[in-house]
Amino acid sequence: MRGHANNGHMWTNILHFRKTSILTFTGAIAILDPLLLAQYHDNNGGGSAWRALAHTGASVQDFVYTPLDGTSASTVIAHAFNGVSGGDPLPASMAIVVTLRTALRGKSHRGRVYAGPHIESDNDGSGNPAAALITAEAVQWTNFLTALSGSGVTLVVASYLHSTAENVTSVSVDTRWDTQRRRLNA
């Protein structure tokens, strides 16, 4: 996913997926794209999508699907929409971290998604992310994992160090703000 923060700086979220052997890359993208669009655009079962949490000045531009077979070209699908949260924006580099967990322990078997940018009212009284925000983010990602089940496409954590890809089995959301340094203006 690629988009722009409210300061105009581009952001990306890079996720890895595995398809079953009976699916072509085109077929896997056709299955995954509407599910991923819903994850970022539509609130799901008590969760909050990126669109609902992002400032009105932030946007999603497109989704880029790149098969990691070394020969296939990337597929770019335009999905242009803005966040809908008004109010004062937090710095564009501030994000909630969603940790993607697998059945294996260690840093090589955990992934991260930097969710943001957010607005001032997403803070609690002590300057941390509000508990309702943490819960809504966790529910949204858990529901995404459920939506993927049985689709032939699974979210994985790729370890280039170990040349492995492990299925994501659960998610957790950090209760403090983190920084996505690539969102800073240079």
Secondary structure, DSSP 8 states (H G I E B T S, - for coil): -EEE-TTS-EEE---EEEE-TTS-HHHHHHHHHHHHHHHHHS--TT---HHHHSBTT-EEEEEEE--TTSS---EEEEEEEE--B-S-B--TTEEEEEEEE-SS-SGGGEEEEEE---BGGGB-TTSSB-HHHHHHHHHHHHHHHHHHTTTTEEEEEEETTTTEEEE--EEEE-SS-EE-GGGS--
